[in-house]
Amino acid sequence: MNKIVLTSLATLMLAGCVSSPARAEADPADVARAVEILGKSVAFDTVAGRGKVPAYAAYLAGELETAGFAKADIEIVPLGETASLIARYPGKSSDTPIVLNAHMDVVEADPADWVRDPFTMETDGTYYYGRGVLDNKYGLTMVVTTLMRLKREGFVPAHDMILVLTGDEETAQETAASVAPRFKGARMVLNADAGGGTLSDEGAPRYYSLQAGEKTYADFEVVITNPGGHSSRPTGSNAIVDMSAALERVAAYEFPTQTSELTQAYFRETAKQVPGEIGTAMARFAENPEDAEAVVLLSAQPEYIGQIRTTCVTTQIEGGHAQNALPQRVTANINCRIFPGVSPKSVQAKLQELVGDGAEVNFPVEYPQSETSPLDAELMAAVRKAVDIQSPGLTIIPSMSAGTTDSLLFRGQGIPSYGVSGIFMKPSDDFAHGLNERVPVDSIPGALEHWHVLLTELAG
């Protein structure tokens, strides 16, 4: 992280009392429209392999055209069974546009595992439920609804705003990789898939996270082969058993603890907002990253382990060819989120060492290595005003995501990218990628106002 980030951090860490979340005065008609779009969005089961992304993109294109976007300014870009949607909101100048990013695809959801149909948005009055209702159709809906409102209000930005909705962020990210080069030279990317306000379990605001960096994504394939044979004649060598032992060694290994200026600042400031032993551990880690007790406490927290080291977990396994035969081939996927500055090849080498000579570790697809985006004064001032809509004076903390968003691909083109979601929620409400995914009903008005302020401030 560069000095601009550090200067902004010093400016943004505001002291004093923070009010409870304000109920933003969004137009009820806009809230109702957002709920309608979100519900229809969830109904498109845009899971990889089902071919539903182009239909969802066509629906969104129709909504934008109805709202006043010129048909010539809307483009659906096919790519295999998926697609991207690009829509231009014309400004006074087409130079250095602001890119607004979200993704249309979602991870798989088996209806048999859910309490409700994952592809029908339902509500109990407190939450909306459905696959993608948070990740990322919520953020997408807030941005689209805000652009429709700006059209209605006759807003003309100083520079173009370009909506870029990708179609495979949850899998290969090929859509982002294919369209990101078009926007080289853009002023910045505002990503609806990261950042946001964190609330305590009691609903009080703790802080707002602004994503300024993220870890490098990598999938490694582990392969073990064996001559096989008849299951009635065990040979003492079994590829499934060998793979099991190899994956146990991977699971037991902890990559070295690491820090950056960004993560140290994050822990230093977040410690002030988090009570109890976890907040104390954050402060101790920020002061001394070699504090073993603090490392143990933070490592036990899914919310924070990704902030202190590279992580690798087994996510898929496939093996055997018949119920009555010794397995000839077993493959496993190990998904790694690699700390910035660490070479994926070095992680591959470590995995090879862990699984041993009887297995082969392949690296099929290489993604760009992650970098940190500098924080400029105009961006931070706009975020300050947007956050104040919901919680005046709330501390804003630039942070690194442990996961990966499409910002990785835009940063790879040299475009500063920031996660600036408008949602405020409790960590305990975050079921993205999990069962019974949900978002708070009362989060929508504030998120709409957040994006309206952000866009009018930055593009006005």
C-alpha positions as CSV (number, residue, x, y, z in Angstrom):
1,M,0.0,0.0,0.0
2,N,1.3,3.4,-0.8
3,K,1.5,6.6,1.2
4,I,-1.8,7.9,-0.3
5,V,-3.6,5.1,1.5
6,L,-1.9,5.8,4.8
7,T,-2.7,9.5,4.6
8,S,-6.4,8.7,3.9
9,L,-6.5,6.4,6.8
10,A,-5.3,9.0,9.1
11,T,-7.9,11.4,7.8
12,L,-10.8,8.9,7.9
13,M,-10.5,7.4,11.3
14,L,-13.0,9.8,12.9
15,A,-13.3,9.8,16.7
16,G,-16.4,10.6,18.8
17,C,-19.8,9.2,19.1
18,V,-21.5,7.4,16.3
19,S,-25.2,7.4,16.0
20,S,-27.4,4.4,15.4
21,P,-28.0,3.6,11.7
22,A,-30.3,6.3,10.3
23,R,-33.3,5.3,8.3
24,A,-32.5,6.8,5.0
25,E,-35.3,8.7,3.3
26,A,-35.3,6.8,0.0
27,D,-38.4,7.2,-2.2
28,P,-40.8,4.4,-1.3
29,A,-41.3,3.9,-5.0
30,D,-37.6,3.3,-5.6
31,V,-37.5,0.9,-2.6
32,A,-40.5,-1.0,-4.1
33,R,-38.8,-1.1,-7.5
34,A,-35.6,-2.4,-6.0
35,V,-37.5,-5.2,-4.2
36,E,-39.3,-6.1,-7.4
37,I,-36.0,-6.3,-9.4
38,L,-34.3,-8.2,-6.6
39,G,-37.1,-10.8,-6.5
40,K,-37.1,-11.2,-10.3
41,S,-33.3,-11.4,-10.2
42,V,-33.3,-14.3,-7.7
43,A,-35.7,-16.2,-10.0
44,F,-33.1,-16.4,-12.7
45,D,-31.1,-19.4,-11.5
46,T,-27.8,-18.1,-13.0
47,V,-25.7,-21.1,-11.9
48,A,-22.8,-22.0,-14.1
49,G,-23.8,-24.5,-16.7
50,R,-27.5,-23.7,-16.8
51,G,-27.3,-21.0,-19.5
52,K,-29.5,-18.6,-17.7
53,V,-27.2,-15.6,-17.5
54,P,-28.0,-14.3,-21.1
55,A,-31.8,-14.3,-20.2
56,Y,-31.1,-12.4,-17.0
57,A,-29.0,-9.9,-18.9
58,A,-31.8,-9.5,-21.4
59,Y,-34.2,-8.8,-18.6
60,L,-31.9,-6.2,-17.0
61,A,-31.3,-4.6,-20.5
62,G,-35.1,-4.2,-20.9
63,E,-35.4,-2.6,-17.5
64,L,-32.6,-0.1,-18.3
65,E,-34.1,0.7,-21.7
66,T,-37.5,1.3,-20.2
67,A,-35.8,3.7,-17.7
68,G,-34.4,5.8,-20.5
69,F,-31.2,4.2,-21.6
70,A,-30.7,4.3,-25.3
71,K,-30.8,0.9,-26.9
72,A,-27.5,1.7,-28.7
73,D,-25.9,2.2,-25.2
74,I,-26.7,-1.3,-24.0
75,E,-24.7,-4.3,-25.1
76,I,-24.9,-8.0,-24.2
77,V,-21.6,-9.7,-24.8
78,P,-22.0,-13.5,-25.2
79,L,-19.2,-15.8,-24.0
80,G,-19.9,-19.5,-24.2
81,E,-23.1,-20.2,-22.1
82,T,-22.8,-17.0,-20.2
83,A,-22.5,-13.3,-21.0
84,S,-21.7,-9.8,-19.8
85,L,-24.0,-6.8,-19.9
86,I,-22.5,-3.4,-20.6
87,A,-24.6,-0.2,-20.4
88,R,-23.3,3.3,-20.9
89,Y,-24.8,6.2,-19.0
90,P,-23.6,9.2,-21.1
91,G,-21.9,12.1,-19.5
92,K,-20.5,15.4,-20.8
93,S,-17.3,13.6,-21.7
94,S,-16.5,10.0,-22.6
95,D,-12.9,10.3,-21.2
96,T,-12.0,8.5,-18.0
97,P,-15.3,6.9,-17.2
98,I,-16.3,5.5,-13.9
99,V,-17.1,1.7,-14.2
100,L,-19.8,0.3,-12.0
101,N,-19.3,-3.4,-11.5
102,A,-21.4,-6.3,-10.2
103,H,-21.9,-9.9,-11.3
104,M,-25.0,-11.8,-12.5
105,D,-24.1,-15.4,-11.7
106,V,-24.6,-17.2,-8.4
107,V,-23.2,-20.4,-6.8
108,E,-25.2,-23.6,-6.9
109,A,-28.0,-24.2,-4.4
110,D,-29.8,-27.6,-3.9
111,P,-33.4,-27.0,-3.1
112,A,-33.4,-30.2,-1.0
113,D,-31.0,-28.6,1.4
114,W,-32.8,-25.3,1.8
115,V,-35.8,-24.4,4.0
116,R,-37.2,-22.4,1.1
117,D,-36.9,-22.6,-2.7
118,P,-33.5,-20.9,-3.3
119,F,-34.7,-19.5,-6.6
120,T,-37.8,-17.8,-5.3
121,M,-37.3,-14.8,-3.1
122,E,-39.3,-15.0,0.1
123,T,-39.5,-12.8,3.2
124,D,-40.4,-13.3,6.8
125,G,-40.6,-9.5,7.3
126,T,-37.1,-9.2,8.7
127,Y,-35.1,-10.8,5.8
128,Y,-35.3,-11.5,2.1
129,Y,-34.2,-15.1,1.3
130,G,-32.8,-16.6,-1.9
131,R,-29.7,-17.7,-3.7
132,G,-27.9,-14.6,-4.8
133,V,-30.1,-12.3,-2.7
134,L,-26.9,-11.1,-1.1
135,D,-24.1,-12.2,-3.5
136,N,-24.4,-10.4,-5.7
137,K,-27.9,-9.6,-6.9
138,Y,-28.4,-7.2,-4.0
139,G,-25.5,-5.0,-5.0
140,L,-26.4,-5.3,-8.6
141,T,-30.0,-4.3,-7.9
142,M,-29.0,-1.3,-5.8
143,V,-26.8,0.0,-8.6
144,V,-29.3,-0.6,-11.4
145,T,-32.2,1.0,-9.4
146,T,-30.0,4.0,-8.7
147,L,-29.1,4.5,-12.3
148,M,-32.8,4.3,-13.2
149,R,-33.5,7.0,-10.6
150,L,-30.7,9.2,-12.0
151,K,-32.2,8.9,-15.4
152,R,-35.6,9.9,-14.1
153,E,-34.0,12.9,-12.3
154,G,-32.2,14.0,-15.5
155,F,-28.8,13.7,-14.0
156,V,-25.9,14.3,-16.4
157,P,-22.5,13.3,-15.1
158,A,-19.3,15.0,-16.0
159,H,-18.0,11.8,-17.4
160,D,-19.6,8.6,-18.7
161,M,-20.6,6.0,-16.2
162,I,-20.3,2.4,-17.5
163,L,-22.3,-0.4,-15.9
164,V,-20.4,-3.7,-16.4
165,L,-22.2,-6.8,-15.2
166,T,-20.2,-10.0,-15.6
167,G,-21.5,-13.6,-15.9
168,D,-19.1,-16.0,-14.3
169,E,-17.5,-14.2,-11.3
170,E,-18.2,-17.3,-9.1
171,T,-16.3,-19.6,-11.4
172,A,-13.8,-18.9,-14.2
173,Q,-14.1,-15.0,-14.3
174,E,-13.7,-15.2,-18.1
175,T,-16.3,-12.6,-18.7
176,A,-14.4,-10.0,-16.5
177,A,-11.1,-11.0,-18.1
178,S,-12.6,-10.5,-21.6
179,V,-14.2,-7.1,-21.0
180,A,-11.9,-5.4,-18.5
181,P,-9.3,-4.5,-21.2
182,R,-11.9,-2.3,-22.9
183,F,-11.8,0.1,-20.0
184,K,-8.1,0.6,-19.6
185,G,-7.7,4.2,-18.7
186,A,-11.0,4.4,-16.7
187,R,-10.9,6.6,-13.7
188,M,-11.9,3.9,-11.3
189,V,-14.1,0.8,-10.7
190,L,-16.8,0.9,-8.1
191,N,-17.7,-2.7,-7.2
192,A,-21.0,-3.5,-5.5
193,D,-19.6,-7.0,-4.6
194,A,-17.4,-5.9,-1.6
195,G,-17.2,-3.4,1.2
196,G,-20.1,-2.3,3.4
197,G,-21.1,-1.5,6.9
198,T,-20.6,-4.0,9.8
199,L,-23.2,-4.0,12.6
200,S,-22.8,-5.5,16.1
201,D,-25.1,-8.4,17.1
202,E,-27.3,-5.7,18.7
203,G,-27.6,-3.8,15.5
204,A,-25.3,-0.9,16.4
205,P,-22.8,0.3,13.7
206,R,-19.2,-0.8,14.2
207,Y,-17.4,0.4,11.1
208,Y,-17.6,0.7,7.3
209,S,-15.1,-1.4,5.2
210,L,-13.9,-0.1,1.9
211,Q,-12.3,-2.8,-0.2
212,A,-9.0,-1.5,-1.6
213,G,-7.3,-4.9,-2.2
214,E,-7.9,-8.6,-2.3
215,K,-6.0,-11.8,-2.3
216,T,-5.0,-13.7,-5.4
217,Y,-7.3,-16.6,-6.4
218,A,-5.8,-19.9,-7.4
219,D,-7.2,-23.5,-7.9
220,F,-4.7,-26.3,-7.8
221,E,-5.4,-29.8,-9.1
222,V,-4.0,-32.7,-7.2
223,V,-3.8,-36.0,-9.2
224,I,-3.0,-39.5,-7.9
225,T,-2.9,-42.4,-10.4
226,N,-2.7,-46.1,-9.8
227,P,-2.7,-49.3,-11.9
228,G,-5.9,-50.3,-10.2
229,G,-7.2,-53.8,-10.3
230,H,-10.0,-56.0,-9.0
231,S,-11.5,-55.0,-5.7
232,S,-11.3,-58.6,-4.4
233,R,-7.5,-58.4,-4.7
234,P,-6.2,-55.4,-2.7
235,T,-2.7,-54.5,-3.5
236,G,-1.8,-52.4,-0.4
237,S,-1.9,-49.3,-2.6
238,N,-5.1,-47.4,-3.1
239,A,-5.4,-44.0,-4.8
240,I,-8.4,-42.8,-2.7
241,V,-6.7,-43.7,0.5
242,D,-3.4,-42.1,-0.6
243,M,-5.4,-38.9,-1.6
244,S,-7.1,-38.8,1.8
245,A,-3.7,-38.9,3.5
246,A,-2.3,-36.2,1.2
247,L,-5.3,-33.9,1.8
248,E,-5.0,-34.4,5.6
249,R,-1.5,-33.1,5.4
250,V,-2.6,-30.0,3.4
251,A,-5.4,-29.4,5.9
252,A,-3.0,-29.5,8.8
253,Y,-0.5,-27.1,7.3
254,E,-0.7,-23.4,8.2
255,F,0.9,-20.9,5.8
256,P,3.2,-18.3,7.5
257,T,1.5,-15.3,9.1
258,Q,1.8,-12.2,6.9
259,T,0.9,-8.6,7.1
260,S,0.8,-5.5,4.9
261,E,0.3,-1.8,5.7
262,L,-3.3,-2.2,4.6
263,T,-4.0,-5.2,6.9
264,Q,-2.1,-3.7,9.8
265,A,-4.1,-0.5,9.6
266,Y,-7.3,-2.6,9.3
267,F,-6.6,-4.5,12.5
268,R,-5.4,-1.4,14.3
269,E,-8.7,0.4,13.6
270,T,-11.1,-2.5,13.7
271,A,-9.8,-3.4,17.2
272,K,-11.3,-0.2,18.5
273,Q,-14.7,-1.4,17.2
274,V,-14.7,-5.1,18.2
275,P,-15.1,-5.9,21.9
276,G,-13.7,-8.7,24.0
277,E,-10.7,-10.9,23.4
278,I,-11.0,-10.7,19.6
279,G,-10.6,-7.0,19.6
280,T,-7.7,-7.3,22.0
281,A,-6.1,-9.9,19.7
282,M,-6.5,-7.5,16.7
283,A,-4.7,-4.7,18.6
284,R,-1.9,-7.0,19.7
285,F,-1.5,-8.4,16.2
286,A,-1.4,-4.9,14.7
287,E,1.4,-4.1,17.2
288,N,3.3,-7.3,16.9
289,P,2.4,-9.8,14.1
290,E,4.5,-12.4,15.8
291,D,2.2,-12.5,18.9
292,A,1.5,-16.2,18.8
293,E,-1.6,-16.0,21.1
294,A,-3.1,-13.3,19.0
295,V,-2.5,-15.3,15.8
296,V,-4.2,-18.3,17.3
297,L,-7.3,-16.3,18.3
298,L,-7.6,-14.6,14.9
299,S,-6.9,-17.9,13.0
300,A,-9.9,-19.4,14.8
301,Q,-12.2,-16.7,13.3
302,P,-13.5,-17.4,9.8
303,E,-14.0,-13.6,9.4
304,Y,-10.3,-12.8,10.0
305,I,-8.1,-15.8,9.2
306,G,-7.9,-14.8,5.6
307,Q,-6.5,-11.4,6.7
308,I,-3.4,-12.9,8.2
309,R,-2.1,-15.6,5.9
310,T,-2.5,-17.5,2.6
311,T,-5.2,-20.1,3.0
312,C,-5.8,-23.4,1.0
313,V,-8.8,-25.7,1.4
314,T,-9.9,-28.8,-0.5
315,T,-13.2,-28.0,-2.3
316,Q,-13.8,-30.9,-4.6
317,I,-12.7,-34.5,-5.0
318,E,-13.4,-37.1,-7.7
319,G,-12.1,-40.7,-8.0
320,G,-12.7,-44.3,-8.9
321,H,-14.4,-45.7,-12.0
322,A,-16.4,-48.7,-10.6
323,Q,-17.7,-49.9,-7.3
324,N,-15.9,-53.2,-7.7
325,A,-12.5,-52.0,-8.9
326,L,-9.5,-50.4,-7.3
327,P,-9.4,-46.7,-8.2
328,Q,-7.0,-45.8,-11.0
329,R,-7.3,-42.1,-10.8
330,V,-8.3,-39.6,-8.1
331,T,-8.3,-35.8,-8.4
332,A,-8.9,-33.1,-5.9
333,N,-9.3,-29.4,-6.2
334,I,-7.5,-27.2,-3.7
335,N,-8.7,-23.6,-3.6
336,C,-6.2,-21.1,-2.4
337,R,-6.5,-17.4,-1.5
338,I,-3.0,-16.1,-1.7
339,F,-1.7,-13.1,0.3
340,P,-0.6,-10.2,-1.9
341,G,3.0,-10.4,-2.8
342,V,3.2,-14.2,-2.6
343,S,3.8,-16.0,-5.9
344,P,1.2,-18.7,-6.8
345,K,4.0,-20.8,-8.0
346,S,5.6,-20.9,-4.5
347,V,2.2,-22.0,-3.1
348,Q,2.1,-24.8,-5.8
349,A,5.6,-25.9,-4.7
350,K,4.5,-26.0,-1.0
351,L,1.4,-28.1,-1.9
352,Q,3.6,-30.5,-3.9
353,E,5.9,-30.8,-0.9
354,L,2.9,-31.6,1.3
355,V,1.1,-34.1,-0.9
356,G,4.4,-35.9,-1.6
357,D,6.0,-37.6,-4.6
358,G,3.1,-40.0,-5.2
359,A,0.8,-37.1,-6.3
360,E,1.1,-34.4,-8.9
361,V,0.0,-30.8,-8.3
362,N,-1.1,-28.9,-11.4
363,F,-1.9,-25.2,-11.8
364,P,-4.4,-25.1,-14.7
365,V,-5.4,-21.5,-14.8
366,E,-3.3,-18.5,-13.6
367,Y,-5.1,-15.4,-12.5
368,P,-3.5,-11.9,-12.2
369,Q,-1.7,-11.4,-8.9
370,S,-3.5,-9.0,-6.6
371,E,-2.4,-5.4,-6.0
372,T,-3.7,-2.6,-3.7
373,S,-5.5,0.3,-5.2
374,P,-4.5,3.8,-3.9
375,L,-7.2,5.9,-2.3
376,D,-7.6,9.3,-3.7
377,A,-9.2,12.2,-1.9
378,E,-12.3,12.6,-4.1
379,L,-13.2,8.9,-3.7
380,M,-12.8,9.1,0.1
381,A,-14.8,12.3,0.4
382,A,-17.6,10.7,-1.6
383,V,-17.6,7.5,0.5
384,R,-17.6,9.7,3.6
385,K,-20.8,11.4,2.5
386,A,-22.4,8.2,1.4
387,V,-21.7,6.4,4.7
388,D,-22.9,9.4,6.7
389,I,-26.4,8.9,5.1
390,Q,-26.8,5.8,7.2
391,S,-24.4,6.4,10.1
392,P,-22.9,9.8,10.5
393,G,-19.3,9.8,11.6
394,L,-18.9,6.1,11.4
395,T,-15.2,5.0,11.0
396,I,-14.3,4.0,7.5
397,I,-11.6,1.4,7.2
398,P,-9.9,0.5,3.9
399,S,-9.4,-3.3,3.9
400,M,-8.3,-6.3,2.0
401,S,-10.8,-9.0,1.0
402,A,-9.9,-12.6,1.8
403,G,-12.0,-13.6,-1.2
404,T,-11.8,-12.5,-4.8
405,T,-14.0,-10.3,-6.9
406,D,-14.0,-9.0,-10.5
407,S,-11.9,-6.1,-9.2
408,L,-8.9,-8.4,-9.5
409,L,-9.3,-8.4,-13.3
410,F,-9.8,-4.6,-13.5
411,R,-6.8,-4.0,-11.3
412,G,-4.9,-6.2,-13.6
413,Q,-5.6,-3.6,-16.3
414,G,-4.2,-0.8,-14.1
415,I,-7.7,0.5,-13.1
416,P,-8.1,1.4,-9.4
417,S,-10.9,-0.6,-8.0
418,Y,-12.9,-0.3,-4.8
419,G,-15.6,-2.4,-3.1
420,V,-18.2,0.2,-1.9
421,S,-21.4,-1.8,-1.2
422,G,-24.2,0.1,0.5
423,I,-25.4,-2.7,2.7
424,F,-25.1,-2.6,6.5
425,M,-25.5,-6.0,8.3
426,K,-24.3,-8.2,11.0
427,P,-21.5,-10.8,10.2
428,S,-23.9,-13.4,11.7
429,D,-26.3,-12.6,8.9
430,D,-23.8,-13.3,6.1
431,F,-24.8,-16.6,4.4
432,A,-23.3,-15.9,1.0
433,H,-22.6,-19.2,-0.8
434,G,-24.3,-21.0,2.1
435,L,-27.8,-22.3,3.0
436,N,-30.7,-19.9,3.3
437,E,-28.8,-16.8,2.0
438,R,-30.5,-13.6,3.2
439,V,-30.4,-9.8,3.5
440,P,-32.1,-7.5,6.0
441,V,-35.3,-6.0,4.6
442,D,-34.6,-2.7,6.2
443,S,-31.1,-2.4,4.5
444,I,-32.5,-1.5,1.1
445,P,-33.5,2.2,1.6
446,G,-30.0,3.1,3.0
447,A,-28.2,1.2,0.3
448,L,-30.1,3.1,-2.4
449,E,-29.3,6.4,-0.8
450,H,-25.7,5.3,-0.4
451,W,-25.3,4.7,-4.1
452,H,-27.2,7.8,-5.1
453,V,-24.8,10.0,-3.0
454,L,-21.7,8.1,-4.1
455,L,-22.5,8.5,-7.8
456,T,-23.7,12.0,-7.8
457,E,-20.6,13.1,-5.7
458,L,-18.1,11.3,-7.9
459,A,-19.6,11.7,-11.3
460,G,-21.4,15.1,-10.9
